[in-house]
Amino acid sequence: MDYYFNYEPGRLRIKTPYVYHNKQQAESFKKTVGELKGIVSVETNPVTGSALIHFDESILTHDQLLGFLEKHGYFIMAQAKTLDEVIEHASEKVLGVVEKVVV
């Protein structure tokens, strides 16, 4: 499973192997991140390995939040893909299939 993140003001969605198919770790993640000052809510989905974090940007920036997640071993930014990269990769796959069908 790849690391992934999508940031919008006050909202961060990540995918991480840490919570993937592991309810106990997903709950631990939710509790630990939820105690961080500035966090409004945390939702995890161990089936998909995702977490949705709402936060108050007047207290906590998304860079600080990502740094916290890395420090605690929940996320590895250097291995993360953005939404644009995921879409680009999917588009390349689709174009490759279309090319094979047309040719």
GIQUISUL-V272892 format. One record per residue. N is the residue number from 1. RES is the residue in three letters. SS is DSSP state (hx for helix, st for strand, lp for the rest). Layout:
N&RES&SS + N&RES&SS
This chain:
1&MET&lp + 2&ASP&lp + 3&TYR&st + 4&TYR&st + 5&PHE&st + 6&ASN&st + 7&TYR&st + 8&GLU&st + 9&PRO&lp + 10&GLY&lp + 11&ARG&st + 12&LEU&st + 13&ARG&st + 14&ILE&st + 15&LYS&st + 16&THR&lp + 17&PRO&lp + 18&TYR&lp + 19&VAL&lp + 20&TYR&lp + 21&HIS&lp + 22&ASN&lp + 23&LYS&hx + 24&GLN&hx + 25&GLN&hx + 26&ALA&hx + 27&GLU&hx + 28&SER&hx + 29&PHE&hx + 30&LYS&hx + 31&LYS&hx + 32&THR&hx + 33&VAL&hx + 34&GLY&hx + 35&GLU&lp + 36&LEU&lp + 37&LYS&lp + 38&GLY&lp + 39&ILE&st + 40&VAL&st + 41&SER&st + 42&VAL&st + 43&GLU&st + 44&THR&st + 45&ASN&st + 46&PRO&lp + 47&VAL&lp + 48&THR&lp + 49&GLY&lp + 50&SER&st + 51&ALA&st + 52&LEU&st + 53&ILE&st + 54&HIS&st + 55&PHE&st + 56&ASP&lp + 57&GLU&lp + 58&SER&lp + 59&ILE&lp + 60&LEU&lp + 61&THR&lp + 62&HIS&hx + 63&ASP&hx + 64&GLN&hx + 65&LEU&hx + 66&LEU&hx + 67&GLY&hx + 68&PHE&hx + 69&LEU&hx + 70&GLU&hx + 71&LYS&hx + 72&HIS&lp + 73&GLY&lp + 74&TYR&lp + 75&PHE&lp + 76&ILE&lp + 77&MET&hx + 78&ALA&hx + 79&GLN&hx + 80&ALA&st + 81&LYS&st + 82&THR&st + 83&LEU&hx + 84&ASP&hx + 85&GLU&hx + 86&VAL&hx + 87&ILE&hx + 88&GLU&hx + 89&HIS&hx + 90&ALA&hx + 91&SER&hx + 92&GLU&hx + 93&LYS&hx + 94&VAL&hx + 95&LEU&hx + 96&GLY&hx + 97&VAL&hx + 98&VAL&hx + 99&GLU&hx + 100&LYS&hx + 101&VAL&hx + 102&VAL&hx + 103&VAL&lp
